[in-house]
Every structure is written in structure tokens, then in C-alpha cells.
Amino acid sequence: LLMEDMQRRGVPRNTITYNAAISACAKGAQWKMALLLMEDMQDKGVPANTITYNASISACEKAGEWLQALKLMQGMRCQ
């Protein structure tokens, strides 16, 4: 919803805008939304980078979702 609203307003869907949204999720411990945004990135063909993974891992860490954080770390190593 956020990314769709941004696109309607002329903000492009790219790694930078996704990273900003995921970082906002991390600040609010919204780990599920962070992971949904990462999934949306993959679906849209937007490349994730180290910042993307770090922000998503941070969101999981702040919510106490260590297993998810470890899965992200593993995924980051595979890329």
C-alpha cells in the first residue's frame, strides 16, 4: 500500500525507496511488513542490497524474531 501510494505520487520503486520504507519498519519493529516489502522487491525485480538486508534484520531483531533474522542473514550470504 505504501509503495503503491508512493508510485501514484511519482516516486519510483527502486532499491532506495524500498530501503527507506524497510528502515521505517525497522524503527517501528514492524518485521512482518519489512519482510513483505522485501518480497515485493523480488516480485517487482528490484534488487536488494546490503542496506536492505541490514534494515530487515534490524526489524526482526527489534521484534525479537531471531529466527527470521538468521534466515535473512543466510539469504544475504547466498546472494
C-alpha positions as CSV (number, residue, x, y, z in Angstrom):
1,L,0.0,0.0,0.0
2,L,2.8,2.5,0.9
3,M,4.8,1.7,-2.2
4,E,1.7,1.9,-4.4
5,D,0.8,5.3,-2.9
6,M,4.4,6.5,-3.5
7,Q,4.2,5.3,-7.1
8,R,0.9,7.2,-7.7
9,R,2.7,10.3,-6.4
10,G,5.5,9.8,-8.9
11,V,8.1,8.3,-6.5
12,P,9.8,5.4,-8.3
13,R,10.0,1.9,-6.9
14,N,13.7,1.3,-6.6
15,T,16.2,0.0,-4.1
16,I,16.5,3.4,-2.4
17,T,12.8,3.9,-1.8
18,Y,12.3,0.3,-0.7
19,N,15.2,0.7,1.7
20,A,13.7,3.8,3.2
21,A,10.4,2.0,3.8
22,I,12.1,-1.1,5.3
23,S,14.2,1.2,7.5
24,A,11.0,2.8,8.8
25,C,9.6,-0.6,9.5
26,A,12.8,-1.4,11.4
27,K,12.3,1.7,13.6
28,G,8.8,0.5,14.4
29,A,9.7,-3.1,14.9
30,Q,7.3,-4.0,12.0
31,W,9.2,-7.1,11.0
32,K,6.4,-8.6,9.0
33,M,5.9,-5.5,6.9
34,A,9.7,-5.3,6.3
35,L,9.7,-8.9,5.0
36,L,6.6,-8.2,2.9
37,L,8.4,-5.2,1.3
38,M,11.5,-7.4,0.6
39,E,9.2,-10.0,-1.0
40,D,7.6,-7.2,-3.1
41,M,11.0,-6.1,-4.2
42,Q,11.7,-9.6,-5.5
43,D,8.4,-9.8,-7.2
44,K,9.0,-6.4,-8.9
45,G,12.6,-7.2,-9.9
46,V,14.1,-4.6,-7.7
47,P,17.5,-5.7,-6.4
48,A,18.1,-5.9,-2.7
49,N,21.4,-4.7,-1.3
50,T,23.3,-4.8,2.0
51,I,21.2,-1.9,3.3
52,T,18.0,-3.8,2.5
53,Y,19.1,-6.8,4.4
54,N,20.5,-4.8,7.3
55,A,17.3,-2.9,7.8
56,S,15.2,-6.1,7.5
57,I,17.4,-7.9,10.0
58,S,17.1,-4.9,12.3
59,A,13.3,-5.0,12.1
60,C,13.4,-8.7,13.1
61,E,15.9,-8.1,15.9
62,K,13.8,-5.3,17.4
63,A,10.7,-7.5,17.4
64,G,12.6,-10.5,18.9
65,E,12.3,-12.5,15.7
66,W,15.8,-14.0,15.8
67,L,14.9,-17.0,13.6
68,Q,13.8,-14.7,10.8
69,A,16.9,-12.5,11.3
70,L,19.1,-15.6,10.9
71,K,17.2,-16.7,7.8
72,L,17.8,-13.2,6.3
73,M,21.5,-13.5,7.1
74,Q,21.6,-16.8,5.3
75,G,19.8,-15.3,2.3
76,M,22.3,-12.4,2.2
77,R,25.2,-14.9,2.1
78,C,23.7,-16.7,-0.8
79,Q,23.5,-13.6,-2.9
